[in-house]
Amino acid sequence: MMKTIYTIGHSSHSLDYFFELLASYGINTVIDIRSVPFSQYVPHFNKDYIKKQLKTRGFYCIYMGDELGIKQEEKKLYNTEGFLDFQKFQQSSSFKKAIDRITAGIEKGYEICIMCTEKEPLDCHRGILIGPELTARNIEVKHILPGGTFRNQKHLEKDLLEIYFRNQLQESFFINLNDRNHEETLISQAYIKRGEELARKV
């Protein structure tokens, strides 16, 4: 049976609504992956405060912003323009170890939700950097949206293809309906393109 992990962007949610979303999916563990876990706009999500509130409500809270945040200290993970290279980061030992730790938690039965800031997983490294790695490990990634519904990683990949390769998909449809290798190549390229865009915004 395929294991599941969730992600969420706290956005501007109230604490009550945030906890309502977590409870609706049976989540008991939150992993904070924000490199900068503070905000003047939503101070109730500042690192120490939200950790205290989570514990008070019976959730486990783990901070992994150093290991999985979009701001990394290792200079070798950045490209010549000074932006984080998502591919290099994904292949780094620190990233792999962090994903191993999350995977181990899932195997032990914890219902985990990865938390970052952006409400839209397409605009966050949790969807573009972490989601694909977990999917490759045969874990279903469900991104919780503000309205309470979710999109899984496959839905995100379809969105990425529409954004970056819509014309090529139409062409391949008429050429070969079973060309899955071609689609997978486009998905990989779309992840790279999106990762570069996100890195430039940091």
C-alpha positions as CSV (number, residue, x, y, z in Angstrom):
1,M,0.0,0.0,0.0
2,M,1.4,3.4,-1.0
3,K,2.2,5.7,1.9
4,T,1.0,9.3,1.9
5,I,2.5,12.6,3.0
6,Y,0.9,16.0,2.9
7,T,2.2,19.6,2.4
8,I,0.6,22.9,3.2
9,G,1.4,26.6,2.9
10,H,0.3,28.5,5.9
11,S,-0.4,31.6,3.8
12,S,-2.5,34.1,5.8
13,H,-4.6,31.4,7.5
14,S,-5.8,32.0,11.0
15,L,-4.5,29.4,13.5
16,D,-8.0,27.9,14.0
17,Y,-8.4,27.4,10.3
18,F,-4.9,26.0,9.9
19,F,-5.5,23.4,12.6
20,E,-8.9,22.6,11.1
21,L,-7.1,21.8,7.8
22,L,-4.6,19.6,9.5
23,A,-7.2,17.8,11.5
24,S,-9.3,17.1,8.5
25,Y,-6.5,15.0,7.0
26,G,-5.6,13.2,10.2
27,I,-2.2,14.8,10.4
28,N,-0.3,14.5,13.7
29,T,3.2,15.8,12.7
30,V,4.2,19.1,11.1
31,I,7.7,19.6,9.5
32,D,8.6,23.2,9.1
33,I,10.9,23.7,6.1
34,R,11.0,27.5,6.0
35,S,14.4,29.0,5.8
36,V,13.0,32.2,7.3
37,P,10.4,31.0,9.7
38,F,9.2,34.5,10.7
39,S,6.7,37.0,9.3
40,Q,5.4,40.4,10.4
41,Y,2.2,39.8,8.5
42,V,1.3,36.5,10.2
43,P,3.2,36.5,13.4
44,H,1.2,33.5,14.8
45,F,3.3,31.4,12.4
46,N,6.6,32.6,13.7
47,K,8.8,29.5,14.5
48,D,8.6,29.4,18.3
49,Y,5.0,30.5,18.6
50,I,3.6,28.0,16.0
51,K,5.7,25.2,17.5
52,K,4.2,25.9,21.0
53,Q,0.7,26.1,19.5
54,L,1.2,22.8,17.7
55,K,2.4,21.0,20.8
56,T,-0.4,22.4,22.9
57,R,-2.9,20.9,20.4
58,G,-1.1,17.5,20.4
59,F,0.9,17.8,17.2
60,Y,4.6,16.9,16.9
61,C,6.6,19.7,15.4
62,I,10.0,19.4,13.7
63,Y,12.0,22.2,12.3
64,M,14.0,21.2,9.1
65,G,14.5,24.6,7.5
66,D,18.3,24.2,7.7
67,E,18.2,20.9,5.9
68,L,15.4,21.5,3.4
69,G,14.9,25.3,3.2
70,I,15.4,27.2,0.0
71,K,18.3,29.2,1.5
72,Q,21.3,27.0,1.9
73,E,24.7,27.7,3.4
74,E,26.8,25.5,1.1
75,K,28.1,27.7,-1.7
76,K,28.6,24.7,-4.0
77,L,24.8,24.3,-4.2
78,Y,24.5,27.6,-6.0
79,N,25.0,28.3,-9.7
80,T,27.4,30.9,-11.2
81,E,24.7,33.5,-11.0
82,G,24.3,33.0,-7.3
83,F,21.0,31.2,-7.3
84,L,20.3,27.9,-5.6
85,D,20.6,25.0,-8.1
86,F,17.7,22.7,-7.3
87,Q,19.2,19.8,-9.1
88,K,22.5,20.1,-7.1
89,F,20.5,20.5,-3.9
90,Q,18.5,17.4,-4.6
91,Q,21.6,15.4,-5.1
92,S,23.4,16.7,-2.0
93,S,23.9,14.4,1.0
94,S,22.2,16.7,3.4
95,F,19.0,16.8,1.3
96,K,19.0,13.0,0.9
97,K,19.5,12.5,4.6
98,A,16.6,14.9,5.4
99,I,14.3,13.0,3.0
100,D,15.5,9.7,4.5
101,R,14.4,11.1,7.9
102,I,11.0,12.0,6.7
103,T,10.6,8.7,4.9
104,A,11.5,6.9,8.1
105,G,8.8,8.9,9.9
106,I,6.2,7.9,7.4
107,E,7.2,4.2,7.7
108,K,6.8,4.5,11.5
109,G,3.2,5.5,11.0
110,Y,3.4,9.3,11.6
111,E,0.9,11.3,9.6
112,I,3.2,14.0,8.3
113,C,2.6,17.4,6.8
114,I,5.4,19.5,5.4
115,M,4.8,23.2,6.1
116,C,6.1,26.2,4.2
117,T,4.7,29.7,3.4
118,E,3.3,29.8,-0.1
119,K,-0.3,28.7,-0.4
120,E,0.3,27.4,-4.0
121,P,2.6,24.4,-4.2
122,L,3.6,25.4,-7.8
123,D,5.1,28.6,-6.2
124,C,7.0,26.8,-3.5
125,H,10.0,24.5,-3.3
126,R,7.9,21.9,-1.4
127,G,6.1,21.2,-4.6
128,I,9.0,21.6,-7.1
129,L,11.9,20.3,-5.1
130,I,10.7,18.0,-2.3
131,G,7.5,16.6,-3.9
132,P,9.3,14.9,-6.8
133,E,11.8,13.3,-4.5
134,L,9.2,11.8,-2.3
135,T,7.2,10.7,-5.3
136,A,10.2,8.9,-6.7
137,R,10.3,7.0,-3.4
138,N,6.8,5.7,-4.0
139,I,5.1,8.1,-1.6
140,E,2.0,9.9,-2.6
141,V,2.3,13.6,-2.1
142,K,-0.9,15.5,-1.4
143,H,-0.7,19.3,-1.4
144,I,-3.5,20.8,0.8
145,L,-5.0,23.9,-0.7
146,P,-6.6,26.9,1.1
147,G,-10.2,25.7,0.5
148,G,-9.5,22.3,2.1
149,T,-9.1,20.3,-1.1
150,F,-5.8,18.9,-2.3
151,R,-3.8,18.3,-5.4
152,N,-1.3,15.4,-5.7
153,Q,2.1,15.6,-7.3
154,K,0.8,14.2,-10.6
155,H,-1.7,17.1,-10.8
156,L,1.2,19.5,-10.3
157,E,3.1,17.9,-13.1
158,K,0.2,18.3,-15.5
159,D,0.0,21.9,-14.5
160,L,3.7,22.3,-15.2
161,L,3.4,20.7,-18.6
162,E,0.6,23.1,-19.5
163,I,2.6,26.1,-18.4
164,Y,5.9,25.3,-20.2
165,F,5.2,22.7,-22.9
166,R,1.6,23.0,-24.0
167,N,2.4,23.2,-27.7
168,Q,4.8,20.2,-27.6
169,L,2.2,18.1,-25.8
170,Q,-0.3,18.8,-28.5
171,E,2.3,17.9,-31.2
172,S,3.2,14.6,-29.4
173,F,-0.5,13.7,-29.1
174,F,-0.7,13.5,-32.8
175,I,2.6,11.8,-33.2
176,N,2.5,9.1,-30.6
177,L,-0.2,8.6,-28.0
178,N,2.0,6.2,-26.1
179,D,5.2,8.3,-25.9
180,R,5.5,8.3,-22.1
181,N,9.3,8.8,-22.3
182,H,8.8,12.1,-24.2
183,E,6.3,13.3,-21.5
184,E,8.7,12.3,-18.7
185,T,11.5,14.3,-20.4
186,L,9.2,17.3,-20.6
187,I,8.2,17.0,-16.9
188,S,11.9,16.9,-15.9
189,Q,12.6,20.0,-18.0
190,A,9.5,21.7,-16.5
191,Y,10.7,21.1,-13.0
192,I,14.1,22.6,-13.9
193,K,12.5,25.7,-15.4
194,R,10.2,26.2,-12.4
195,G,13.0,25.6,-10.0
196,E,15.1,28.3,-11.7
197,E,12.2,30.8,-11.5
198,L,11.7,30.1,-7.8
199,A,15.4,30.4,-7.0
200,R,15.5,33.8,-8.6
201,K,12.7,35.0,-6.4
202,V,14.4,34.3,-3.1
